[in-house]
Amino acid sequence: MHHIDQTTRACIDACLNCYGVCQSTAMGHCLELGGAHTEKRHFTLMMACAEICRTAAHFMLIGSDHHRHVCAECAEICGQCADDCERIGDMEVCVAACRACAEHCRNMAA
């Protein structure tokens, strides 16, 4: 097993947290509230965010050299998701998870 340094571990944790928060918020909070929370663009963005976070964590866990590319994309999608969740409102936990993940992933991609 390859060694995972502290910076990478923190990014993996942020990605997995964001994955869980986006997935559970979309499936619980958003589906329950409906309206703007379930508009196609927003809901698709949340699902894409959850999946890219899970994928980025996976790439880091397996030690793939491609993790930088995936983390760059993850940072971009997380930023968009945070902005959209902020726009809709009442999604502070999701906004915070996305912003934290984006920051960690930006650092990993650099």
C-alpha positions in Angstrom: 0.0 0.0 0.0 1.3 3.4 -0.9 1.8 6.1 1.7 -0.8 8.8 1.8 0.5 12.1 3.2 -1.4 14.4 5.5 -2.4 16.8 2.7 -3.7 14.1 0.5 -5.6 12.5 3.4 -7.2 15.8 4.2 -8.3 16.2 0.6 -9.7 12.6 0.5 -11.6 13.3 3.7 -13.0 16.6 2.3 -14.0 14.8 -0.9 -15.7 12.0 0.9 -17.5 14.4 3.2 -18.7 16.5 0.2 -19.8 13.3 -1.6 -21.9 12.3 1.4 -23.3 15.8 2.0 -24.3 16.4 -1.6 -25.8 13.0 -2.1 -27.9 13.1 1.2 -28.9 16.7 0.7 -30.1 16.1 -2.8 -32.0 12.9 -1.9 -33.4 14.2 1.3 -33.6 18.0 1.6 -34.0 18.9 -2.1 -36.5 16.1 -3.0 -38.6 17.0 0.0 -38.7 20.7 -0.7 -39.1 20.5 -4.5 -39.4 23.7 -6.5 -36.0 25.3 -7.3 -34.3 22.5 -5.2 -35.3 20.0 -7.9 -34.9 22.0 -11.0 -33.0 19.8 -13.5 -29.9 22.1 -13.7 -29.4 22.3 -9.9 -30.2 18.7 -9.2 -27.9 17.4 -12.0 -25.1 19.7 -10.7 -25.5 18.2 -7.2 -25.3 14.7 -8.5 -22.3 15.6 -10.6 -20.6 17.1 -7.6 -21.2 14.1 -5.5 -19.8 11.8 -8.1 -16.7 13.8 -9.0 -15.9 14.0 -5.2 -16.2 10.3 -4.9 -14.1 9.8 -8.0 -11.4 12.3 -6.9 -11.1 10.5 -3.5 -10.9 7.1 -5.4 -8.0 8.4 -7.6 -6.1 9.6 -4.6 -6.7 6.4 -2.6 -5.3 4.2 -5.4 -2.4 6.6 -5.9 -3.1 7.4 -9.5 -1.0 10.1 -11.1 -4.1 11.4 -12.8 -5.6 12.6 -9.5 -4.4 16.1 -10.2 -6.6 16.3 -13.3 -9.6 14.9 -11.5 -9.0 17.2 -8.5 -8.9 20.2 -10.8 -12.3 19.3 -12.3 -13.6 18.5 -8.8 -12.6 21.9 -7.6 -14.4 23.6 -10.5 -17.6 21.5 -10.1 -17.6 22.0 -6.3 -17.3 25.7 -6.7 -20.3 25.8 -9.1 -22.3 23.6 -6.8 -21.6 25.8 -3.8 -22.6 28.9 -5.7 -25.8 27.2 -6.9 -26.8 25.9 -3.5 -26.1 29.4 -2.1 -28.3 30.9 -4.8 -31.2 28.6 -3.9 -30.7 29.1 -0.2 -31.3 27.0 2.9 -28.4 24.7 2.0 -25.5 26.1 4.2 -24.1 22.6 5.0 -23.8 21.7 1.4 -22.3 25.1 0.5 -19.7 24.7 3.3 -18.8 21.1 2.3 -18.4 22.1 -1.4 -16.3 25.1 -0.6 -14.0 23.1 1.7 -13.6 20.4 -0.9 -12.9 22.9 -3.7 -10.2 24.5 -1.7 -8.5 21.1 -0.9 -8.8 19.9 -4.5 -7.4 23.2 -5.9 -4.3 22.6 -3.7 -4.0 19.0 -4.9 -4.3 20.1 -8.5 -1.6 22.7 -8.3 
